């Protein structure tokens, strides 16, 4: 058994724009081990968002293979990908993507509904996760009653609730002030210390510096892949 949670071979992603074909990812090879903490960086148009969407099974490659936790997801159907997204991947977005009319607890429990968990199990697990992310006293609050940092903590809790193989964070501090950003990054440091695989797309060097490995893309290819001490 490989200790890689992600194995990508010669991933190419093209997009059709009218008569033109735009080559966004041009043959990416990448292995990420279980428990790694990786930042993906690159200028606008470098392909980092496209790579993130492929890693998150929100998109499929034009060609190449993607093996996630031993399963080849590059050939899966939409339904199979939806299941993988719900069980194997925890997403954290820049815009939080919370349901406005539901409490923090219900937002966190949402992925467990799709996973078929009972109400009691959902409630217990969501409470446990919200306590872990420092929101034990905010479980019944709706998003508009929470600060930006608290909303992002709810989003992180939702990402963790199904105990996924990887946490994928897309510009997770993009909408936060610098003090709150630091608190959220400390939370990601804790999540990684607990053994989770964390992959983060960011354009901010100080955010990327929390990761143990930084992959920089330029023009749809990996330019550098370095490890922080």
Backbone bond lengths (Angstrom), bond angles and torsions (degrees), N, CA, C in turn:
res aa  C-N    CA-C-N  psi(-1)  N-CA   C-N-CA  omega(-1)  CA-C   N-CA-C  phi
1 X - - - 1.479 - - 1.531 110.24 -
2 X 1.320 115.41 134.12 1.458 119.96 177.87 1.533 108.86 -77.34
3 X 1.342 116.24 150.19 1.475 117.52 174.20 1.536 110.24 -94.05
4 X 1.337 116.09 13.24 1.470 119.85 174.82 1.525 109.68 -83.23
5 X 1.318 115.96 133.10 1.464 118.98 173.06 1.539 108.85 -87.79
6 X 1.349 115.90 -26.59 1.459 121.31 179.65 1.526 109.67 -130.31
7 X 1.322 115.97 130.13 1.471 121.44 172.55 1.521 108.05 -132.81
8 X 1.317 115.80 116.27 1.467 121.60 -178.79 1.520 108.24 -117.71
9 X 1.334 116.06 131.19 1.463 120.29 179.98 1.533 110.74 -127.26
10 X 1.320 114.68 120.43 1.470 122.78 173.67 1.531 112.92 48.81
11 X 1.341 114.71 49.17 1.472 119.61 -179.17 1.530 110.16 -76.16
12 X 1.321 113.71 122.92 1.459 121.13 176.81 1.529 107.62 -119.89
13 X 1.325 115.60 134.51 1.476 118.86 175.58 1.515 108.47 -132.86
14 X 1.333 114.14 114.79 1.460 121.66 177.39 1.523 109.30 -109.49
15 X 1.301 116.05 148.47 1.461 121.12 173.61 1.527 108.89 -124.09
16 X 1.319 115.44 137.73 1.468 120.33 177.03 1.526 109.04 -87.73
17 X 1.312 116.54 126.94 1.459 121.40 173.48 1.524 106.77 -122.96
18 X 1.310 116.22 96.78 1.470 119.95 -174.58 1.519 109.82 61.23
19 X 1.315 116.46 -123.20 1.469 120.87 179.57 1.530 111.92 -82.96
20 X 1.319 115.28 -14.44 1.466 118.93 -174.09 1.519 112.26 -90.82
21 X 1.330 116.06 152.56 1.463 121.72 170.04 1.524 107.51 -113.10
22 X 1.329 115.54 124.17 1.465 120.25 178.11 1.526 107.80 -99.39
23 X 1.328 115.89 122.98 1.472 121.21 179.86 1.530 108.03 -91.07
24 X 1.337 116.50 104.28 1.472 119.69 -174.44 1.527 110.95 -91.75
25 X 1.332 117.21 -48.76 1.472 120.18 174.38 1.519 107.77 -112.31
26 X 1.325 116.35 130.02 1.470 120.41 -167.90 1.523 112.27 -117.88
27 X 1.326 116.85 51.54 1.461 119.23 175.56 1.519 112.54 94.21
28 X 1.338 115.57 66.74 1.478 120.54 -177.23 1.526 110.14 -93.28
29 X 1.330 115.80 131.87 1.474 123.11 170.73 1.517 107.25 -114.44
30 X 1.327 116.41 131.06 1.460 118.66 -175.83 1.530 110.13 -157.66
31 X 1.326 115.83 131.52 1.471 121.65 171.06 1.523 107.97 -118.06
32 X 1.316 116.15 134.77 1.466 120.49 173.73 1.525 107.45 -127.41
33 X 1.315 115.55 126.26 1.469 120.70 -177.02 1.525 110.78 -83.29
34 X 1.333 114.88 155.95 1.465 119.87 173.67 1.530 108.93 -56.18
35 X 1.325 115.33 135.07 1.462 119.38 175.77 1.512 115.11 84.19
36 X 1.339 118.07 3.39 1.469 119.10 178.20 1.529 110.93 -77.65
37 X 1.318 114.41 159.99 1.474 122.11 177.42 1.526 105.60 -126.24
38 X 1.342 115.67 105.79 1.463 121.64 -168.60 1.527 110.09 -121.38
39 X 1.331 115.62 135.81 1.465 120.60 170.94 1.524 108.34 -110.00
40 X 1.323 116.30 135.40 1.466 121.63 175.70 1.526 107.20 -109.61
41 X 1.332 115.35 121.52 1.464 120.84 -176.25 1.520 109.90 -124.00
42 X 1.334 115.19 168.53 1.459 120.05 176.96 1.506 109.49 156.76
43 X 1.321 117.04 154.60 1.461 119.77 178.96 1.525 111.36 -67.19
44 X 1.320 115.73 168.31 1.472 120.56 174.83 1.519 109.23 -54.41
45 X 1.344 116.69 135.81 1.459 119.75 178.55 1.520 114.35 84.23
46 X 1.354 116.98 4.05 1.476 119.47 -178.25 1.527 111.73 -80.09
47 X 1.356 116.39 -15.57 1.461 120.06 179.57 1.513 113.70 104.18
48 X 1.339 117.80 6.39 1.473 118.70 -175.48 1.530 112.55 -67.59
49 X 1.336 117.68 -37.84 1.476 119.13 178.31 1.523 110.71 -68.61
50 X 1.335 116.44 -38.32 1.473 120.35 177.67 1.522 110.27 -63.49
51 X 1.338 116.35 -42.43 1.469 120.31 177.84 1.524 110.08 -62.73
52 X 1.328 116.23 -42.74 1.462 121.24 178.51 1.535 110.67 -59.34
53 X 1.336 116.84 -44.21 1.467 120.23 179.82 1.524 111.69 -63.88
54 X 1.330 116.41 -36.01 1.471 119.98 176.89 1.525 110.75 -69.27
55 X 1.327 116.65 -45.06 1.472 120.31 179.27 1.529 110.09 -60.11
56 X 1.345 115.81 -36.67 1.458 120.91 -178.28 1.517 114.46 -84.48
57 X 1.348 116.48 4.54 1.479 121.30 -179.70 1.525 111.67 59.84
58 X 1.336 116.37 26.87 1.466 120.93 173.19 1.523 109.87 -87.93
59 X 1.345 115.80 -11.77 1.461 122.06 -178.53 1.528 106.69 -148.85
60 X 1.335 116.15 160.37 1.469 119.40 178.01 1.527 109.15 -119.69
61 X 1.340 117.12 150.37 1.461 119.68 -176.66 1.530 112.12 -73.50
62 X 1.332 115.50 155.88 1.466 120.90 172.74 1.528 108.93 -66.93
63 X 1.336 115.45 -42.26 1.466 120.57 173.27 1.521 109.07 -155.31
64 X 1.335 115.18 166.87 1.463 120.17 -176.46 1.522 110.44 105.03
65 X 1.321 116.50 172.34 1.470 120.20 -178.81 1.521 111.02 -121.11
66 X 1.327 114.75 147.24 1.462 122.52 176.65 1.517 107.15 -133.26
67 X 1.327 115.69 113.35 1.462 121.64 178.08 1.526 107.81 -108.10
68 X 1.334 115.78 119.23 1.468 122.85 179.64 1.524 108.04 -113.75
69 X 1.315 115.28 116.74 1.465 119.88 178.87 1.529 111.92 52.89
70 X 1.340 116.17 41.63 1.463 120.03 176.71 1.512 114.95 84.85
71 X 1.348 117.99 -3.39 1.475 120.26 -179.66 1.520 109.48 -110.41
72 X 1.331 116.78 131.58 1.465 120.62 176.78 1.525 108.52 -78.95
73 X 1.335 115.29 104.49 1.469 118.72 -175.79 1.529 111.84 -92.24
74 X 1.338 117.29 -5.95 1.476 118.65 -175.65 1.527 112.12 -69.75
75 X 1.340 116.86 -18.55 1.476 119.65 -177.89 1.534 112.90 -110.31
76 X 1.312 117.40 10.68 1.472 118.81 -172.10 1.527 112.94 -79.92
77 X 1.327 114.83 156.82 1.474 121.12 175.50 1.526 109.46 -77.68
78 X 1.336 115.86 167.86 1.470 120.83 179.21 1.530 112.09 -55.68
79 X 1.351 116.28 -43.88 1.474 119.97 -178.31 1.521 111.09 -64.86
80 X 1.329 116.08 -41.70 1.469 119.37 179.30 1.533 110.77 -65.04
81 X 1.347 115.50 -39.84 1.470 119.30 178.61 1.531 111.01 -64.37
82 X 1.330 116.34 -38.71 1.477 120.07 179.32 1.525 110.17 -61.02
83 X 1.324 115.49 -40.85 1.470 119.69 178.67 1.530 111.46 -65.18
84 X 1.333 116.01 -42.46 1.474 121.01 178.22 1.530 109.85 -61.75
85 X 1.343 115.91 -44.25 1.474 119.59 179.41 1.519 111.23 -58.82
86 X 1.324 115.96 -38.15 1.461 118.80 -175.54 1.528 112.66 -77.32
87 X 1.334 117.37 -32.10 1.468 119.18 -173.64 1.526 113.49 -100.64
88 X 1.342 116.63 -32.26 1.460 119.68 -171.39 1.531 114.14 -102.12
89 X 1.343 116.76 -18.59 1.467 120.04 -170.22 1.520 110.56 -128.37
90 X 1.317 115.80 130.56 1.462 120.98 172.42 1.515 109.02 -107.80
91 X 1.328 117.32 122.90 1.469 121.21 -176.19 1.521 111.63 -100.74
92 X 1.332 115.92 138.65 1.461 121.50 169.80 1.536 106.59 -128.02
93 X 1.336 116.05 121.54 1.470 120.43 -175.51 1.521 110.72 -108.03
94 X 1.317 115.33 157.94 1.463 121.82 177.40 1.528 111.06 -58.75
95 X 1.336 115.97 -36.99 1.473 119.95 -174.70 1.534 113.03 -95.31
96 X 1.323 117.66 14.67 1.474 125.32 176.03 1.534 113.91 69.52
97 X 1.358 116.84 -43.93 1.477 121.61 178.84 1.531 113.30 53.76
98 X 1.318 116.47 44.42 1.465 120.30 176.48 1.525 110.34 -91.42
99 X 1.334 116.32 154.37 1.476 120.08 175.43 1.532 107.80 -81.03
100 X 1.332 117.96 122.15 1.466 120.52 -169.34 1.527 114.86 -66.90
101 X 1.339 117.39 -28.90 1.467 118.69 -172.79 1.527 112.87 -95.45
102 X 1.331 116.36 5.06 1.469 117.95 -177.94 1.531 110.13 -116.19
103 X 1.315 115.09 153.94 1.472 120.44 -176.09 1.534 110.32 -71.03
104 X 1.328 114.00 167.55 1.472 120.09 176.23 1.532 109.79 -55.49
105 X 1.337 115.92 -43.83 1.477 120.30 -179.03 1.533 110.97 -60.87
106 X 1.328 116.49 -44.88 1.478 119.95 -178.29 1.533 111.13 -68.54
107 X 1.334 116.53 -36.62 1.465 119.82 177.11 1.525 111.12 -62.08
108 X 1.321 115.40 -43.69 1.472 119.72 -179.03 1.532 111.04 -67.75
109 X 1.320 116.35 -36.18 1.477 120.79 -176.76 1.525 113.03 -74.79
110 X 1.335 116.76 -15.91 1.469 120.81 -172.24 1.535 114.87 -50.14
111 X 1.355 119.61 -49.99 1.475 118.16 -178.83 1.526 113.24 -59.62
112 X 1.342 116.51 -24.72 1.469 119.72 -178.99 1.524 111.83 -75.13
113 X 1.341 116.57 -23.05 1.473 119.72 175.44 1.528 108.15 -64.09
114 X 1.363 115.36 -47.41 1.465 119.81 179.14 1.524 111.21 -63.74
115 X 1.328 116.18 -28.98 1.477 120.02 -179.24 1.531 111.08 -81.63
116 X 1.348 116.29 -6.20 1.465 119.53 174.97 1.518 115.20 85.32
117 X 1.327 117.83 18.84 1.472 120.27 -179.23 1.532 110.32 -76.86
118 X 1.326 116.09 150.35 1.472 120.15 179.32 1.529 109.78 -71.25
119 X 1.334 115.53 162.90 1.473 119.37 -177.17 1.532 110.84 -60.73
120 X 1.323 115.94 -40.21 1.474 120.04 -178.43 1.532 110.26 -63.40
121 X 1.332 116.18 -47.15 1.475 121.03 -179.84 1.526 110.02 -62.21
122 X 1.344 115.88 -42.96 1.474 120.34 179.93 1.517 111.02 -59.89
123 X 1.316 114.97 -46.56 1.456 120.07 -176.16 1.533 110.88 -65.09
124 X 1.334 116.50 -42.43 1.476 120.40 -179.04 1.520 111.19 -65.15
125 X 1.336 115.72 -45.89 1.464 119.95 -177.40 1.536 110.56 -68.00
126 X 1.336 117.21 -41.71 1.469 120.55 179.79 1.530 110.47 -63.88
127 X 1.328 117.33 -38.82 1.481 121.08 177.84 1.520 110.31 -63.07
128 X 1.329 114.99 -43.13 1.468 121.05 -179.24 1.540 110.23 -61.34
129 X 1.345 115.35 -45.47 1.468 119.82 -177.89 1.528 110.99 -67.61
130 X 1.337 117.50 -42.20 1.464 119.85 179.45 1.531 111.00 -63.54
131 X 1.316 116.82 -34.95 1.468 120.38 174.90 1.527 109.72 -64.26
132 X 1.329 116.16 -42.74 1.471 121.21 179.59 1.528 112.14 -60.28
133 X 1.342 117.34 -36.40 1.473 119.21 -177.93 1.537 111.80 -92.54
134 X 1.340 116.55 11.45 1.466 120.45 172.24 1.505 115.51 84.36
135 X 1.350 117.21 24.95 1.469 119.54 -178.44 1.530 112.60 -122.68
136 X 1.315 116.91 32.84 1.473 120.12 -178.36 1.535 111.64 -57.14
137 X 1.339 116.34 -30.49 1.478 119.98 -176.32 1.525 112.40 -95.37
138 X 1.346 117.18 10.38 1.468 119.21 -176.79 1.534 112.19 -125.32
139 X 1.325 117.14 16.13 1.474 119.94 -171.25 1.521 113.62 -62.78
140 X 1.327 117.17 -32.37 1.474 120.43 -175.97 1.521 112.34 -94.42
141 X 1.350 117.50 3.41 1.465 120.72 179.78 1.529 110.63 -82.05
142 X 1.326 114.67 144.99 1.473 119.53 173.81 1.531 108.69 -89.32
143 X 1.342 117.40 161.25 1.467 119.82 -176.01 1.531 114.71 -50.90
144 X 1.361 117.41 -38.70 1.477 117.93 -177.50 1.530 112.71 -72.34
145 X 1.337 116.79 -6.65 1.469 120.81 175.92 1.533 111.46 -98.96
146 X 1.333 115.60 5.70 1.466 120.50 -176.85 1.527 110.22 -117.44
147 X 1.324 116.19 152.49 1.474 120.50 173.97 1.527 109.30 -74.47
148 X 1.329 116.21 168.45 1.466 120.34 178.55 1.523 112.05 -56.81
149 X 1.318 115.72 -43.59 1.469 119.37 -179.89 1.525 111.92 -64.33
150 X 1.342 115.56 -39.61 1.473 118.93 178.38 1.526 110.81 -67.05
151 X 1.338 116.44 -37.69 1.471 119.45 177.73 1.524 110.66 -62.94
152 X 1.342 116.22 -40.33 1.459 118.43 179.00 1.523 110.42 -67.69
153 X 1.323 118.00 -32.59 1.473 120.49 175.40 1.536 111.32 -64.49
154 X 1.334 115.55 -39.24 1.475 119.46 175.45 1.533 109.11 -60.79
155 X 1.344 115.74 -44.38 1.467 120.11 -179.71 1.535 111.13 -62.62
156 X 1.329 116.24 -38.48 1.470 120.31 177.72 1.531 109.42 -65.93
157 X 1.331 115.87 -41.46 1.472 119.58 177.45 1.516 111.77 -60.29
158 X 1.330 115.76 -43.30 1.473 120.08 178.32 1.535 110.58 -61.43
159 X 1.339 116.42 -37.93 1.470 120.57 179.38 1.530 111.29 -65.37
160 X 1.318 116.21 -31.43 1.478 120.58 -175.36 1.526 113.70 -86.97
161 X 1.325 117.59 -16.95 1.463 120.66 -162.55 1.534 113.72 -62.49
162 X 1.334 117.87 -34.94 1.470 120.41 -179.78 1.529 113.34 -90.72
163 X 1.353 115.86 11.65 1.480 121.01 -179.06 1.532 111.83 52.01
164 X 1.336 116.75 58.84 1.467 120.83 -174.19 1.523 112.69 -72.28
165 X 1.345 116.01 166.42 1.464 121.29 176.37 1.522 111.19 -71.27
166 X 1.350 115.90 -37.28 1.462 119.34 -179.80 1.528 111.05 -136.62
167 X 1.329 114.24 146.75 1.463 121.24 170.42 1.523 106.66 -103.42
168 X 1.334 116.51 122.20 1.466 121.86 179.09 1.519 108.07 -108.80
169 X 1.327 116.66 121.01 1.462 120.47 -177.99 1.522 109.22 -119.71
170 X 1.337 116.02 123.74 1.461 121.20 -178.47 1.523 109.13 -105.75
171 X 1.330 117.16 106.68 1.472 122.13 -177.58 1.539 110.70 46.06
172 X 1.338 118.30 56.65 1.475 120.00 -169.73 1.524 114.22 -66.28
173 X 1.338 117.96 -16.68 1.471 119.52 179.18 1.524 111.47 -110.15
174 X 1.337 117.02 9.67 1.467 121.50 -173.36 1.516 114.57 -58.70
175 X 1.342 117.57 -29.45 1.472 119.95 -177.48 1.527 112.74 -107.45
176 X 1.343 117.10 19.36 1.466 119.93 -173.63 1.526 110.73 -120.00
177 X 1.342 115.63 151.82 1.467 118.67 175.53 1.534 109.20 -73.11
178 X 1.340 116.32 171.45 1.466 118.77 -169.38 1.536 112.59 -66.51
179 X 1.330 118.05 -36.69 1.471 119.93 -179.87 1.538 110.01 -66.31
180 X 1.343 115.73 -45.47 1.467 120.05 -179.76 1.529 110.14 -67.03
181 X 1.336 116.89 -37.24 1.467 121.16 177.47 1.520 110.33 -56.41
182 X 1.318 115.22 -45.17 1.469 119.96 -178.74 1.529 110.33 -62.77
183 X 1.333 116.97 -40.78 1.477 120.29 178.67 1.530 110.58 -62.88
184 X 1.329 116.90 -41.38 1.471 120.21 179.58 1.532 109.98 -67.23
185 X 1.334 117.02 -39.22 1.468 119.36 178.66 1.529 110.90 -66.01
186 X 1.325 117.05 -35.31 1.473 119.84 175.87 1.528 110.27 -64.53
187 X 1.332 115.48 -35.58 1.467 119.65 176.62 1.536 110.21 -64.75
188 X 1.342 117.34 -42.88 1.470 119.78 176.26 1.527 111.53 -62.63
189 X 1.346 116.43 -37.28 1.470 119.75 177.25 1.534 110.09 -59.92
190 X 1.338 115.62 -41.90 1.476 120.27 178.76 1.530 111.22 -64.54
191 X 1.335 115.55 -43.25 1.466 120.67 -179.36 1.530 109.36 -59.84
192 X 1.337 115.91 -43.20 1.462 120.32 178.16 1.527 110.35 -65.12
193 X 1.341 116.69 -42.26 1.472 120.42 179.93 1.531 111.62 -61.67
194 X 1.346 116.62 -26.07 1.468 120.98 177.64 1.519 112.73 -80.41
195 X 1.348 116.60 2.87 1.458 119.45 173.63 1.521 114.97 102.52
196 X 1.334 117.05 3.28 1.465 119.35 179.70 1.530 111.68 -79.39
197 X 1.323 116.03 148.02 1.467 122.43 171.60 1.530 107.12 -84.70
198 X 1.332 116.14 123.56 1.465 120.50 -177.36 1.529 108.93 -120.46
199 X 1.339 116.01 126.96 1.467 121.87 176.41 1.522 107.52 -124.85
200 X 1.320 114.97 125.11 1.449 119.67 -172.37 1.526 110.30 -127.65
201 X 1.324 117.49 131.81 1.457 121.25 171.25 1.529 107.48 -97.60
202 X 1.320 116.29 126.81 1.463 118.98 -179.65 1.527 109.72 -152.49
203 X 1.324 116.19 154.60 1.469 118.54 172.63 1.529 109.60 -109.10
204 X 1.345 116.55 4.55 1.462 120.34 -176.63 1.534 110.38 -101.42
205 X 1.342 114.82 121.92 1.472 119.87 -177.04 1.531 112.10 -61.55
206 X 1.349 116.84 -38.39 1.468 117.91 -176.82 1.527 111.40 -69.83
207 X 1.332 117.40 -29.13 1.471 120.97 174.66 1.529 109.27 -71.29
208 X 1.335 115.94 -45.91 1.475 120.44 -179.14 1.525 111.78 -62.28
209 X 1.331 116.55 -28.44 1.472 119.40 -176.49 1.529 112.60 -64.61
210 X 1.342 117.02 -17.05 1.468 119.68 175.98 1.531 111.46 -72.03
211 X 1.335 116.29 -26.35 1.469 120.32 -177.93 1.523 110.08 -73.36
212 X 1.320 115.60 159.45 1.473 121.03 178.62 1.531 110.89 -92.33
213 X 1.333 116.04 -12.48 1.462 120.48 -177.41 1.518 107.77 -145.82
214 X 1.337 116.46 133.01 1.466 120.34 -179.22 1.524 109.34 -121.38
215 X 1.331 115.57 122.27 1.462 122.65 178.28 1.521 107.12 -107.63
216 X 1.334 115.94 122.99 1.466 119.51 -179.72 1.524 109.73 -109.61
217 X 1.333 115.29 128.38 1.467 121.19 177.95 1.520 110.04 -101.31
218 X 1.316 115.37 142.51 1.466 121.24 169.37 1.524 106.68 -138.39
219 X 1.333 116.59 129.23 1.473 121.60 176.88 1.528 113.36 49.86
220 X 1.323 116.10 44.36 1.464 119.72 173.20 1.516 115.65 75.85
221 X 1.329 116.25 12.82 1.464 119.74 177.46 1.520 109.49 -134.08
222 X 1.341 116.14 157.08 1.466 119.39 176.54 1.519 108.40 -75.57
223 X 1.323 115.24 122.10 1.458 120.86 -179.85 1.529 110.34 -89.63
224 X 1.342 116.28 -52.29 1.474 120.41 176.68 1.520 109.06 -137.83
225 X 1.332 115.21 154.81 1.468 122.73 179.50 1.521 106.02 -143.11
226 X 1.326 116.42 100.20 1.463 120.14 -171.22 1.522 111.38 -123.74
227 X 1.319 115.10 153.94 1.461 122.27 179.41 1.518 109.71 -107.56
228 X 1.341 116.07 133.68 1.473 120.81 174.46 1.520 108.68 -85.33
229 X 1.303 116.04 144.25 1.481 119.02 176.66 1.517 108.80 -77.80
